[in-house]
Amino acid sequence: MPTHAPLRPLAAVALAAIVAACAPVTPPPVQQQPVAPQITEETLRARAREQLATGLKQYDGGEYDAALRSLTASLDHGLLPKMDQSVARKHIAFIHCLSGREAPCRDEFRKAFEIDRAFSLSPAEDGHPIWGPVYRSVRTQLIAEREAAQGKPTAPLAKAEQLLADGLLKYEAGDFTESQRLLEASLKEGLKSQADQVRAMKHVAFCLCLAGKYPACRAQFLKIFEVDANFDLTPAEAGHPNWTKTFAGARAQAQAKRTGTPPPATAPTPAPPPAAKKG
């Protein structure tokens, strides 16, 4: 019937809407989240080594504040080998001492000793006028603490032995003039053991060489060989630039005297540097 023709387009539209509503809905594509990098122990260990190397390079370049930050960061991970930890602590101590901060300088040296009981400075580092006395003072204190912990007797020392102990402490503190006075007084008072006599004379010689009094230093070394023909310096002491040649010459002379042979020709004893001229 002609009267129903206009309804067909509407029916088609409705049917299309029904079909569309029944069709499956396609979800939007899921965006992949970036995967966070995994921080492993080896990653942190490598980072610590890198920070240590950076800190040492900055220290050599005189960038002490930056070096302090890098070296401290390298220790924060707690993954450096003990030797590397002591190297970092040592340079942190140097920086503190160079900046006039003696207390943290002492603390860092102490931590280096606690990490490695065999920790020590090279002869050149030991002889540094700023941190050398601080390092030696810390070392002396730790030795005393270890001996006390082992139950060694702490009876009062005799006068000569007390003068020796005081003189060695002054030496470790860098007061070489007072150290020499006390050590010579201990020898005059009469040290009982040969080991103490040698120790006192050795440090008197060191004081003399450090003051540029090389002939007197050599004569003091010769006195030691009269007390102990087999006397020798430790490897660290033997490498010290202030008395290496003086000691070698004295030892050669002492050996020649014992054997009756002329000593080998040696380089002349270095003279102290001339004073700077004014004007």
C-alpha positions in Angstrom: 0.0 0.0 0.0 1.4 3.4 -1.0 0.7 4.9 2.4 3.4 2.7 4.1 6.4 3.5 1.7 7.9 6.4 3.8 8.4 4.1 6.8 11.1 1.9 5.2 14.0 4.3 5.5 13.3 4.8 9.1 13.3 1.0 9.7 16.6 0.7 7.9 18.2 3.3 10.1 16.9 1.7 13.2 18.1 -1.7 12.1 21.6 -0.3 11.4 21.7 1.2 14.9 20.8 -2.1 16.5 23.5 -3.9 14.5 26.1 -1.3 15.5 25.1 -1.6 19.1 25.6 -5.3 19.0 29.0 -5.2 17.4 32.0 -5.9 19.6 33.7 -2.8 21.0 37.5 -2.6 20.2 39.4 -1.2 23.2 41.9 1.6 22.7 45.5 0.5 22.3 47.3 0.1 25.6 50.5 2.2 25.9 53.5 0.3 27.1 54.9 1.8 30.3 58.7 2.3 30.2 60.5 -0.4 32.2 62.4 1.0 35.2 66.1 0.0 35.0 67.1 -2.6 37.6 69.7 -1.3 40.1 71.9 -4.2 41.0 74.7 -4.5 43.5 77.2 -4.6 40.6 75.7 -1.4 39.2 76.3 0.4 42.6 79.8 -1.1 42.8 80.7 0.3 39.4 79.2 3.6 40.3 81.3 3.7 43.5 84.5 2.9 41.6 83.7 5.7 39.1 83.0 8.2 41.9 86.3 7.2 43.6 88.2 7.7 40.3 86.5 11.1 39.8 87.3 12.2 43.3 91.0 11.3 43.0 91.2 13.2 39.7 89.5 16.2 41.2 91.9 16.0 44.2 94.9 16.0 41.9 93.5 19.0 40.1 93.1 21.0 43.3 89.3 20.8 43.2 89.1 19.9 46.9 85.4 20.7 47.5 84.3 18.7 44.5 86.7 15.9 45.4 85.3 15.7 48.9 81.8 15.3 47.5 82.8 12.6 45.0 84.9 10.6 47.5 82.2 10.8 50.2 79.7 9.5 47.6 81.9 6.6 46.7 81.9 5.5 50.3 78.1 5.9 50.7 77.3 2.7 48.8 79.5 0.6 51.1 80.6 -1.6 48.2 84.3 -0.5 47.7 87.0 -3.0 48.5 88.8 -2.2 51.8 91.9 -1.0 50.0 89.8 1.5 48.0 87.9 2.6 51.1 91.2 3.4 52.8 92.4 5.4 49.8 89.2 7.4 49.8 89.4 8.0 53.6 93.0 9.0 53.3 92.3 11.7 50.6 89.3 12.9 52.6 91.6 13.3 55.6 94.1 15.2 53.4 91.4 17.6 52.3 90.2 18.3 55.8 93.7 18.9 57.0 94.5 21.2 54.1 91.3 23.2 55.0 92.3 23.5 58.7 89.7 21.0 59.9 92.0 18.9 62.2 89.2 17.0 64.0 87.6 15.5 60.9 91.0 14.9 59.5 91.9 12.8 62.6 88.5 11.0 62.3 89.2 10.0 58.7 92.7 8.7 59.4 91.3 6.7 62.3 88.6 5.2 60.0 91.3 4.3 57.5 93.2 2.4 60.2 90.0 0.7 61.4 89.3 -0.5 57.8 92.8 -1.7 57.3 95.1 -2.4 60.2 98.1 -2.2 57.9 97.1 1.2 56.5 100.0 3.6 56.2 101.1 6.6 54.3 103.9 6.6 51.8 107.2 8.3 52.9 106.4 11.4 50.9 102.9 11.6 52.4 104.1 10.9 55.9 106.6 13.8 55.7 103.9 16.3 54.7 104.0 19.2 57.2 100.2 19.7 57.4 98.8 16.2 57.7 101.9 14.2 58.6 101.8 15.1 62.4 98.1 14.4 62.6 98.5 11.0 60.9 101.4 10.0 63.2 99.5 11.2 66.3 96.5 9.1 65.4 98.7 6.1 64.7 100.4 6.5 68.1 97.1 6.7 69.9 95.8 3.6 68.2 98.9 1.6 69.0 98.5 2.6 72.7 94.8 1.6 72.6 95.6 -1.8 71.1 98.3 -2.5 73.6 96.0 -1.5 76.5 93.3 -3.8 75.0 95.8 -6.7 75.0 96.3 -6.2 78.8 99.8 -4.9 78.7 101.0 -3.4 82.0 100.4 0.3 82.5 102.7 0.7 85.5 104.3 4.2 85.8 107.5 4.5 83.6 110.9 5.2 85.0 112.1 8.7 84.4 114.3 7.8 81.4 111.5 5.8 79.8 109.0 8.5 80.4 111.2 11.1 78.8 111.5 8.7 75.8 107.7 8.3 75.6 107.2 12.1 75.8 109.9 12.7 73.2 108.3 10.2 70.8 104.9 11.9 71.2 106.4 15.3 70.5 108.0 13.8 67.4 104.7 12.4 66.2 103.1 15.8 66.8 105.8 17.5 64.6 107.5 19.4 67.4 111.0 18.2 66.5 113.0 20.7 68.5 111.2 19.7 71.8 111.3 16.0 70.7 115.1 16.1 70.3 115.5 17.8 73.7 113.4 15.1 75.5 115.0 12.2 73.7 118.6 13.4 74.4 117.5 13.8 78.1 116.2 10.2 78.1 119.6 9.0 76.9 121.4 11.1 79.5 119.1 9.8 82.2 120.0 6.2 81.2 117.6 4.1 79.2 117.8 0.5 80.3 117.1 -1.5 77.2 119.1 -1.5 74.0 115.9 -1.2 72.0 114.9 2.0 73.8 118.4 3.4 73.3 118.3 2.7 69.6 114.8 4.1 69.3 115.8 7.4 71.1 119.0 7.9 69.0 117.2 7.1 65.8 114.6 9.8 66.3 117.3 12.2 67.5 118.9 11.6 64.1 115.6 12.1 62.3 115.1 15.4 64.1 118.6 16.6 63.2 118.2 15.7 59.5 114.8 17.4 59.4 116.5 20.5 60.7 119.1 20.3 58.0 121.9 19.4 60.4 123.2 16.6 58.3 126.7 16.1 59.8 125.2 15.8 63.3 122.5 13.5 61.9 125.2 11.3 60.3 127.2 11.3 63.6 124.0 10.2 65.5 123.5 7.3 63.1 127.1 6.2 63.6 126.5 6.1 67.4 123.6 3.8 66.8 125.8 1.3 64.9 128.1 1.3 67.9 125.2 0.1 70.1 123.7 -2.2 67.5 125.8 -3.3 64.6 122.8 -4.8 62.8 120.7 -1.7 63.0 118.5 -0.8 60.0 115.6 1.4 59.2 112.1 0.2 58.4 111.2 0.3 54.7 109.0 3.4 55.3 111.8 5.1 57.2 114.5 4.2 54.7 112.6 5.9 51.9 112.4 9.3 53.6 114.0 12.0 51.5 115.4 13.9 54.4 117.8 11.2 55.7 118.0 8.4 53.1 121.5 9.4 51.8 122.8 10.4 55.2 121.8 7.1 56.7 123.3 5.1 53.8 126.6 7.0 54.2 126.7 6.3 57.9 126.0 2.6 57.4 128.7 2.3 54.8 131.1 4.0 57.1 130.2 1.8 60.0 130.6 -1.3 58.0 133.9 -0.2 56.7 135.1 0.5 60.2 134.1 -3.1 61.3 135.8 -4.8 58.4 138.8 -2.5 58.2 138.1 -1.6 54.5 137.8 1.9 53.1 134.1 3.0 52.7 132.9 3.3 49.1 132.7 6.7 47.6 129.4 8.3 48.2 127.7 11.5 47.1 128.3 14.4 49.5 125.8 14.9 52.2 123.2 17.4 51.0 123.4 20.8 52.5 120.3 22.7 53.8 118.8 25.1 51.2 120.2 28.6 51.3 118.1 31.3 52.9 116.2 33.5 50.5 117.8 36.9 50.0 115.8 39.9 50.9 115.2 42.7 48.5 
